[in-house]
Amino acid sequence: MIGFGTNAPSLEAYQAICESRCKENLDPPLDGPPSPHRAGPAPIRLEACIAPQWPPRDQFGRGTCVAFATLAAVELHRALREDMPPERLSEHFLHMRMTTAHPLPEAEALHLPNGSVLLRQALWALEADGVLRAELAPYKPFVAETDDDAAVADLLAQATPIMCRAYGTIGSPESIDPARVDPIVPGQQTAQKILDFLKQGLPVVTGVPLFTHQSGLSNWILPAALRSGVVLCPDDANAPSLIGPRADGHVVCITGFLPARSDPLGGWFIFRNSWGLDFASHSVTAAPAATAGMRGFGLISATHINKYCWEYLVPVPEGPDRLS
């Protein structure tokens, strides 16, 4: 069974996402309409140079996608900046700190199912507690017991804080400084903002809602999606009939972009999933449509992100980009 582990960041966000289904896309194509002086966006593959040394990992059905996607962004950015093979960071440590040390205020958590976490909590945990090498706190394919106080204190002493360049969400959460929030308006600017971060060499952690197929499966675990890695929303060409959006969702790390006329905004984002090599198992073989070309990685349309993204986070490990 595949687990997800995140939800709409607020009831306001969920309502806005639902209403966006009734509207046409308001944004022009990414990077502006084509012209003699503007060719449109170019391909971006931040993950390409380290992919052989960075195999996708598996959350093993646990609701830990936020931790996996967030650390994927940190690992990729560090590897690119330092021109080094990617390090292996601890999803166990980050998920533990999000759930035990940085819970949402009770009023904001009322609509969340038990066990769901948000990217907002990842931001708090990264900046307050940091990241840890995986061998110091290995991930377990089952719900682990909470570490005792002495063990946690020892882990915290070895962790490295991570600042965040940007956090976007729908609405104005009371639990975070408004100056730190980049407001998301469904259907406007979100895909362009994420593309602009990619141009700066910054992977983006992104949360989107699930949709339900008539079979009862979500759009993320339909057989075609699991084979190809291409995850469709109701607005995509040739998408099956999908009901939703749902209040629960999934979080992935966006690592690149492929221009394509098949999307009205101009292309598809490449993302790294956290379901091991079983996801996109046929993406390297001949397929009737484009794929990311790597097992464990997938494609999601710019339209999908523009209309249904409800939360994103841009971690920046260190250096001149770090916020003061």
Secondary structure, DSSP 8 states (H G I E B T S, - for coil): -----EE-S-HHHHHHHHHHTTS---S-STTSS-BTTB-----EETTTTTGGG----B-TTSS-HHHHHHHHHHHHHHHHHHTS----B-HHHHHHHHHHTS---HHHHTTS-TT---HHHHHHHHHHT-B-BGGGS---SS------HHHHHHHHHH-B--EEEEEEESS--TTS-GGGEEE-BTTBSHHHHHHHHHHTT--EEEEEE--EETTS-BTTSSHHHHHH-EE--TTSTT---EE---SEEEEEEEEEEEE-TTSTTSEEEEEE-SBGGGTTTTTTS--SS---SSTTEEEEEHHHHHHH--EEEEEE-SSTTS--
